[in-house]
Amino acid sequence: MAFADLRTFLDGLGSDLIRVREPLDPKFEIAALLKAAQGRAVLCEQVAGFPGVRIAGNLLSSRRLAARALGTTEDGLIDTYVARSGQGVPPVRAAEVPVQEVVHRQPADVGALLPLLTHHEKDAAPFLTCGMVLARDPATGMRGMGIHRMMYKGGNRFGILLSNPPLSTYLANAEAAGRPLEVAVALGMDPAQLIAAVVKTGPRGPDKMEIAGALAGAPVALARALTVDLDIPAHAEVVLEGHILPGVREPEGPFGENTGAYFTNRSPVIEVSAVTHRKDFIFPALVPWTADVDTLLSLAGGAELLGQLKGLVRGVVDLELVPGTCSFAAVISVRDCPDHEVRRLIHLALSLDRRLKVLTVVDEDVDLRDPREVAWAMSTRFQPARDTVVVSGTEGYIIDPSSAGDSGSKIGFDATRGAGAQFDKIAMPPAAAARARAVLSAIEKGQA
């Protein structure tokens, strides 16, 4: 099922949506509520200081919600994502542009227009955490988009962390020509567009706006921005238009990052030339280091890495990025994979994904999404001296507080049974297990 916009998605959630009518402050209170309500989408219907504005969050805080965003089932989520993200549905020109119902040109105070959230007690300022930043490469004309944190600096200025391509490359090309980089930041879209923004593509990979259409099951409707030469999602709730200033770097942070630690950087600066929005806009929220981030990384990074590894190593079954680790840790399950192939798999996975630094490989009979079962495999099938792989001298990841952006190291654990092992994991007879699930389900539904 394709959703026309964010509000259509929210309207279809039913009991999966919590409606909060108590007025909450965008400084700390809304972020605290969203963190406490992980697993359920939330719509805050009253925001202190912003009458008529609503805030929606936790939109991808469970596999169930992500599956609903893509119109599939939890069991089919990864397969659906992989199948669609390799396709492309070209965008279309919008017949209507709701996001430009209200226009503020050259805004003097963006913070007075939008309920920018302050998330953590030591954050330096309010931050945008789920803005889809759009730009074009001045060297090639190629369109790109991604999610980049943005620190509100007051007036019409934001700092933006650009540590990843393609937008970091676009800015470098603009600065080489001595020009600012035009950008637009879309806020409050159909969640499929948010997922598309973090899909990994190569320098000549598919257009992410086409991937967004494929994930949503319908083309994205685009319209021209008003003060920059870019196309924007016509059915977003809010759009910021502006320019990244060439050669300017200013302190940005501290900010409570997805690593669960504060991070400060010297980052580029955006000057906003226009803010457009719907008359009764819904502002989106995404709290760092929560299940929303886990879901996005699992789809964008985990599914991509799984597909690569399946093509390189026989017997790879599934992959799970460990929740709460900012995709620095993962578990892979394998079937009939010889010891030497498990060792090769570890080296390949750690080299293919620059974020990944801790990898555990288990057999197919272990539920890789159950921490108890993974811990059991590590306790009963793993010997440290025999089954540990350490890789040193690797690239440190910029937001990893343990590497501080310098060189790092990686580790892999072979927690498989190994060749010739004769012991089996205990299990209930399938018929008895199915009967037990049916009885419990009936009790929960009040039918017993």
N, C-alpha and C positions, 0 to 999 in steps of 0.2 A: 504494500500500500504506500503510495507516495503522499507526502504531507506538503501542502502548499506553503506553509510557513511554520514558525515556532508555535503560534497560538493554536493552529490546527492540531499539531502534535500534542500540546497540553490538553486540549479538549478531549482527545481520545484516550487519555490515560486512566480515567475512571478512578478506581481505588488506589492506583499506583501514584496518585498525586495528593500531597498534603497541602491544604489551603490554610495559610496562617493569616488571621485577621488582626492580631495584636500588632500595633505599630512598633517597628524595630529600627534601630539606628544603623545606617550603612557603615559606621565606624565600629567594627568588631562584632556587634550583635548579630547581624545577618550571617556573617561568616561562621560564627559560633553555632548558630542554629543549623546551618547547612551541614556542618561537620557532625553535629549530634544526630542528624536525620539521614545519614548515609544509607543508601539502598532504596530510598524513596525520593521521587521528584518533589520539589517544593515550590509553591508559588506564594511569595510574601505580598499580600494585597494592600498593605499600608507601609510606606517607607517614610520615616521621620524626616521632615524638611522637604519632601517632594510629593505634594498632593497629586493624586491621580496616576502616579507611577507605580508599577509593580516590578518585582524582581523574581526571576525564575532561576532555580539552581538544582544541582544534583541530577541533571537530565540524563547523564550516562553513568550513574553511580552503581549500576548492577548490570550483569549480563542480560537480565530480563529486559531492562530499559533499552539497552543497546540493540537487542533483537527487535524490539518494537520499533525503534527508529529505522531499522532496515527492513521492516515488514517480514521478519522471519522468526524462527524459534531459537531458543537458547542452544539446543543441540546443533542447529544448522547455522549458527552465527558465523563461525570462522569460515566454513565452506562458502557461505553466501558472500561474505566480505571478499574472500580471495577471488571468487568467480567474477564479481562485479567490478572490483578495483582494477582488474586487468582490462576492462572494457572502457568505452567512452561514449557518453551521450552528449552531443554538442549543445551548448546553451542556446537560448532563443532570445529575441528582443521582446521586452516586456510591453504588454498593452497598457498596464497601469503601473505606477511607481509609488506604492504606499509609503515607502521610507522617505520620500521627499514631500510629504504632506506639510511638514513644518521645516522651515529653513532658517538657520542662523549663520549669516556670512560674517567672517572676521570676528568670531566670538571673543569677547574680552575675558570671559571667565567660564571655561568649560565645566569646571567643578560646580557652578551654580545651575548648570543645565542638566547634568547627569549625576545619578547617585553612585559615584565612584566608591568602591568598597576598600576599606582598610581591614586586612585580614588578621594579622598577628601583632602581638603587643610591641615588638621592636621594629616593625616595618616603618620605613622612613616617611611614607606617604601612602595615599590611596594608589592602588595598582589596577590596571586592566589585565585580566588573566585569560580571557577567552575571546579576544578580538581577532578576527580573521583579517590579517594584514595582506593587502593586495598591491602589487606593483608590476611594472614592466621593465625588462632588462633594456637599458638605453643602447646597449651594443647590438642586441639581436631582435628586440621587440617582443621576445617571448614573455608570456604572462606567468606570474608565479604567485603563490600565496602560502601563508603559514601562520601559526599561532606564536606570537612573541609577547612576552610580558612588557608592560608599558607603565612607567612611573609618572604620576601626575606631578608636575613641577610648578603648577600655578599658572594662571592666565590661560594662554593657548598653547602651552608647551608640555610635551611628554618626553621622557627618556625611553629608549627602546633597546632591549637586549637583542642584538642580531648576531648570534653565535653560529647559526646554521644556514646553509644554502637552501633555496636559491637567493633569498633576499639579501644575504650578506654579500653575495657576488654582484648582485644588481647595484648595491650601494657602492661597492668598490669601483665598478665601471662608471657610475655617475661621477664619483669623486675624481677619477682619472681624467674626466672631461671637464672638471671644475664646475659641475652643475648639481643642483639639489635633485633628490630622487622623489618623484611624485608617488604618494601612497594614499590608499583609502583603507579604513579599518571598519569592517562590517561586524555588527554586534546583534545577536538575537536572530539566528537563522534556524531553519530546519536542522536538527542535529546531524543528519547525514552530511551536510555541508561542513560542519565542524570536524567530523571524522575525516572527510576528504582533505581538509587543510593540513593534516599531519601525516598523510600518506607519504611514504618515501618514494621519490622518483629520482632518476638520474638527471644529469644536466640536459639531456635531450629526451627526457621522459614525457609521458602523456600530460596534457593540460589538466591540472587538478580540477578546474571547473567542469570539465567533461567527466572526470571521475566522480565528482559530486553528483552529477546527473545520473550516472550509472548506479551509484549507491542508493540514491533516493528512488530510482525507478521512474524518473521524469526529468526533462531538461530544466536546468536552472534558468529562471527569467532574469535577464540583465538589463540595466539601464545605464545611461551615461551619467557620470558624476558631474557636479556643477562647477567646480573650481579646479579640477585636475583632469587630465586626459586619460581616464580609466573607466572601465565598466564596473558596476557594483551590483550586488544581488538586490533586485527591486523589492523583494518581500522581506528584507531584513527589518529589524525594529529600529536600529540606529546606525548611522554611518558617520565617521569622522573623515574629513578630507584634509590633506596637507602635504608637507614636504619635509623630507629628512635633510637637514642642513649639511652641506659638504664640509668635511674636515673638522667638524665640531664633535668633541667628546667631553662629557661631563659625568660627575659621580651619579650613579644610579643604584639605589639601595641604601641600607640593607633591606632585603626582602626575604620572607620565609618561603623558600623554594620547595620544589617537589622532592628534594632530597631530605626534607624534614629539618633543614638547617638554614640559617640566614646566609645570603650571598650578596656581595657588593661588586660592582663593576664600573668601569668608565665606558659609557655607552653613547651612541648617537642620539640626536635630539630631533623630535618632530615639532614643527610649528603648524597648528591646525588653522586651515583657511575657511572651513565650514563645518557645521554640525547639522545633519538632517535627521528627522525621525518621524515616526507615526504620531498622530495626535495623542493617542493613549498608549504610548510605547511600553513594552515589557523589557526591562533591562536584564541581560543574562549574567550569571555568576558561576564561577568555577573556583572552588577553594583548592589551593595547592596541597599536595600530599594527602589526597583523598582517593576514593574509589573511582571518581570521574577520570582522574589522571591515569589510574591503572587501566581502565577500560580503553582509553584512547591509545595508550602505549601498546597495550596488548594487541589491538587491531592493527595499528599502523606499523609497529615494529615487530611484534611477536609473530603475526601471521606472515609477514614478509620473510622473516628469517626462517620460519618453518618451511615455507615453499622452497627457498633456496637449498636448505639442508636435505629435503626429501629428494631433490634432484641430484644431490652429490653423494649421499650415503644411503645404502640399502638398509631398510629396516626402521627408519625414523617414522614414528607414529604421531606424536603430538608434542606441543611445546607450550609452556605456561611461563609468562613473566611473573615473578613472585610479587604479589601485591605489596605496595609500600616501599619498594626498592628503587623506584624511578627507572625501572628496566635495567638496573645494574646486575640483577640476579635472575636466573631462569632455571627451569627444570625441563628436561627433555625425556620422553619415554620412547623406548625402542622395542622391536620384536626380532628375536633370533639374530642379534647383532654380535658378531665375534668380538673378542677382547680388543684386537688390534683396530677394528673398525670403530669401536667406542672411543678409543684413544684418538683416532683420526677425527672423529666427529667433534670431540672436545676442542681440538686445535682449530678446526674449521669454524665452529660457532664463535669462539672467542676472537678470531681474526676478522670474521665477516661483520660483526656488530661492534663498533668502537665503544658503545656504552657498556656492553656486557662485560662483567669482570668476575662473576661467580656463577659457575654452571654445575648442576647436578644431573647425572644421567641415571635413569631408573628403567626397570623392565616394564612391559606393558601391563602386567598384573598389579602395578602400583598406581593408585589414583593420584596423578601429578598435581591436581588441584586441592588435595587434602593434605595440609601440612603434617598431620599425624602420620599418614602413610609414608610420606617422603622421609620424615624423621626415622620411621621404622626401617626403611630401606637403608638409610645411612648407618643405622645402628647394627643391622644384621647382615648386610651384604657388602660393607665397605671396610677395607683395611687401610689406614692412613699411609703407611710406607709403600704399599703396593698400588693403591688406586688413586693417588693424587697427582695431578698435572699442574705445574706452576709455570707460568709464562711471564718473564720479566722484561723490562725495557719497553713497555707499551705506552701509547699516547694517553695522557691523563685527560679526563673529560672536564670541561670548563666549570661545571657546577658541582663536581664531586668534591666535597670539602676535604676528603682524605688525600687527594692528589694536588689540590690547589692549582690545577691547570698544568702541572709539570708531568714528568714521566710517571707511569704507574705500573701495575702488574696485575695479572689475572690468575684465576685458579679454577680447576675443574675436578669434580669428584665422580669416579665411576662407582655408582651404587647398584650396579647390575649383579646378577648371580654369578656371571662368569662362565666360561666354558667348562662343562663337565660337572657343574654343581648339581647335587641330587635332591636338595630340599625344596619343598613347595610351600607356598603361602597358604595358611589355613583359609577355608571358605565355607559358607553355608550352602546347602543344596539349593540350586536356583529356584526350584518350585517352592521351597519353604520361605525363601527370601521374598519372592513375589507375593506369596500369601500374606506375609507379615506387612508388606507395604500396603496391600489392599485393605487389611483390617484397620491399620492406622489412618489411612485416607478416609475410610468410612466414619471413623470416630471423629476426625477433624471436621467432617462435613455434617456432623450431627445425625448421621443415618444409622448408627449402630444402636 
